[in-house]
Amino acid sequence: MKTLSLIMLSLLAAGPAVEVQQLDGSKTSGDLIELSADSLEIQLADGKSSVFPAKDIISVRPVQPSDIAEKQPVTKELFFADGSRLLTADMLVSSRNAELMLPRGARVEIGRSALKGVRLLPTDPQSDDDPLKEKWDELAKEHTGGDAIVLNREGMLTVQEVVIHGVTADGVKIQLDDITTTVNPSKLYGLLFYQRAAREFPAPLCVVHLNDNSTLVARSIKMNNGQTRVTVLTGTEIPIPFDRITKLDFAAGNIQFLDELKPARITWTPVLKSAIAVDDLSLVYAPRMNQSFQGDAIQLEEDQQPQVYSRGIAVHATSELLYQLPSGFRQLQMRVGIAPESLGTCTAKLQIIGDQKILFEKEFNDETPPEDIALNISGVSRLKIVVDANDGEDFGDVLHLCQARLLK
């Protein structure tokens, strides 16, 4: 039995080393044991394992990511209807399906409707020298309607609606009115495929970033024996060696941190009059993103010990932040407490208001410990965060809103 346990332990330890960042800002490193749509399990340095629910993860990164892109030549950049972007060695397209030849020889068959566009790559896809790429990205993102070919005419992209019958080794077979012909891919910049005008997809589990700058918007993900299989939102399952992954971003599309969301309005008003102009004082006392008013990392004192948070907002009384919220988010979460440097002097009141309705209200003083807040913001379009002075003067009234985020 002891021998069997040692064998199992060695198998568990064989997974790639990763760093897991959680919603509370903490980071944990270990060897990846299992990855699924619901959770992630890693083996820690002490031999014990730890399981992280997917909903509590911000990101997963390899400890030693591969920074070398695939050696195999790629000829096409695919844009999926769900927003995924994938570089391929080659591709064949029929009237209903497409067969993708991925780097390292893997082949994947997908429904043609999953494809939105294909950029043909006569040059190095890693190059930033293509002046038309930004315009192409816009075309591929916004395209709805029928098939089309995209041509480069004197530095301008021109879209010609056609029927694309297929893509073969001989070229792109198209039909324009009564004329059917096969076009050499070298004469085209890209292809756009028929897309329905209104198409909705489920919320993503995460976005998978690869070392060739491809990104896959994942509905589910699982890993066995070092082989990761990513199912994108269109339902296509794509095999990806884990050593090609540079980041699993669980926040993308599901989490919006307030420090990244530009407020519609920020105001700070001093309680006491000063000879210094309010505009000049605002440069000192206006809310700060991801740093304290001393220029340090955002912290709270937890059980008489400093706890550092990776992100947050430092708010001095009397301040107001107004946000126009993006749609689809259901909850606001944060950990709130007095800035360590303000302990002993802070007497502030925090209000969180959604569409003129008070969602949270609390007074903070020297006896108030940090608190986790989780508020229902379903249907809220305007969110206001107010920190007021509670004793007629604002000296030392500073709160830290740690890991403040919107969740779907």
URPERA-V876373 format. One record per residue. N is the residue number from 0. PSI is psi in whole degrees, 0 to 359 (none if undefined). Layout:
BEGIN
N	PSI
N	PSI
END
This chain:
BEGIN
0	320
1	320
2	317
3	319
4	321
5	322
6	315
7	320
8	321
9	326
10	319
11	322
12	353
13	350
14	162
15	148
16	131
17	162
18	126
19	123
20	128
21	170
22	329
23	3
24	349
25	154
26	138
27	134
28	149
29	182
30	130
31	123
32	308
33	142
34	128
35	182
36	340
37	330
38	171
39	136
40	131
41	156
42	126
43	171
44	332
45	7
46	346
47	159
48	155
49	134
50	132
51	119
52	140
53	326
54	345
55	6
56	137
57	311
58	159
59	128
60	140
61	140
62	323
63	79
64	148
65	123
66	13
67	118
68	167
69	140
70	331
71	142
72	142
73	144
74	347
75	146
76	117
77	138
78	118
79	159
80	338
81	4
82	354
83	152
84	126
85	130
86	135
87	154
88	324
89	177
90	140
91	140
92	133
93	192
94	336
95	328
96	170
97	140
98	122
99	133
100	107
101	159
102	148
103	10
104	354
105	145
106	138
107	132
108	131
109	160
110	140
111	330
112	343
113	340
114	134
115	321
116	160
117	122
118	124
119	134
120	95
121	344
122	184
123	118
124	344
125	349
126	142
127	15
128	354
129	108
130	349
131	354
132	319
133	317
134	321
135	317
136	320
137	316
138	313
139	322
140	320
141	352
142	128
143	162
144	208
145	182
146	157
147	154
148	149
149	125
150	150
151	107
152	102
153	46
154	11
155	138
156	127
157	130
158	125
159	117
160	130
161	182
162	122
163	109
164	334
165	167
166	120
167	184
168	338
169	340
170	199
171	116
172	118
173	161
174	126
175	111
176	242
177	5
178	127
179	130
180	165
181	124
182	137
183	127
184	335
185	342
186	356
187	151
188	324
189	176
190	143
191	133
192	155
193	132
194	136
195	149
196	317
197	118
198	122
199	146
200	157
201	162
202	139
203	152
204	314
205	172
206	126
207	120
208	130
209	165
210	0
211	14
212	8
213	152
214	130
215	124
216	106
217	134
218	325
219	162
220	140
221	153
222	132
223	130
224	41
225	355
226	120
227	134
228	117
229	123
230	114
231	173
232	335
233	351
234	354
235	132
236	126
237	122
238	130
239	119
240	136
241	332
242	355
243	347
244	131
245	339
246	138
247	109
248	98
249	346
250	331
251	121
252	342
253	333
254	133
255	110
256	137
257	331
258	344
259	347
260	118
261	123
262	146
263	332
264	138
265	126
266	145
267	131
268	123
269	142
270	315
271	143
272	150
273	154
274	343
275	137
276	144
277	321
278	322
279	321
280	328
281	330
282	335
283	320
284	356
285	150
286	145
287	140
288	126
289	23
290	154
291	176
292	351
293	0
294	8
295	177
296	153
297	130
298	159
299	152
300	115
301	116
302	45
303	19
304	140
305	133
306	118
307	137
308	144
309	336
310	163
311	182
312	128
313	125
314	123
315	137
316	143
317	115
318	155
319	128
320	127
321	126
322	137
323	110
324	139
325	156
326	158
327	352
328	141
329	338
330	145
331	126
332	145
333	165
334	123
335	139
336	175
337	137
338	135
339	322
340	348
341	0
342	133
343	343
344	345
345	128
346	74
347	160
348	132
349	131
350	137
351	121
352	128
353	115
354	49
355	9
356	128
357	117
358	333
359	140
360	130
361	144
362	139
363	132
364	191
365	339
366	1
367	116
368	163
369	150
370	139
371	135
372	134
373	112
374	140
375	119
376	20
377	127
378	354
379	131
380	331
381	121
382	127
383	131
384	122
385	130
386	116
387	151
388	139
389	3
390	22
391	355
392	152
393	16
394	122
395	13
396	87
397	127
398	147
399	123
400	97
401	136
402	39
403	122
404	155
405	139
406	143
407	none
END
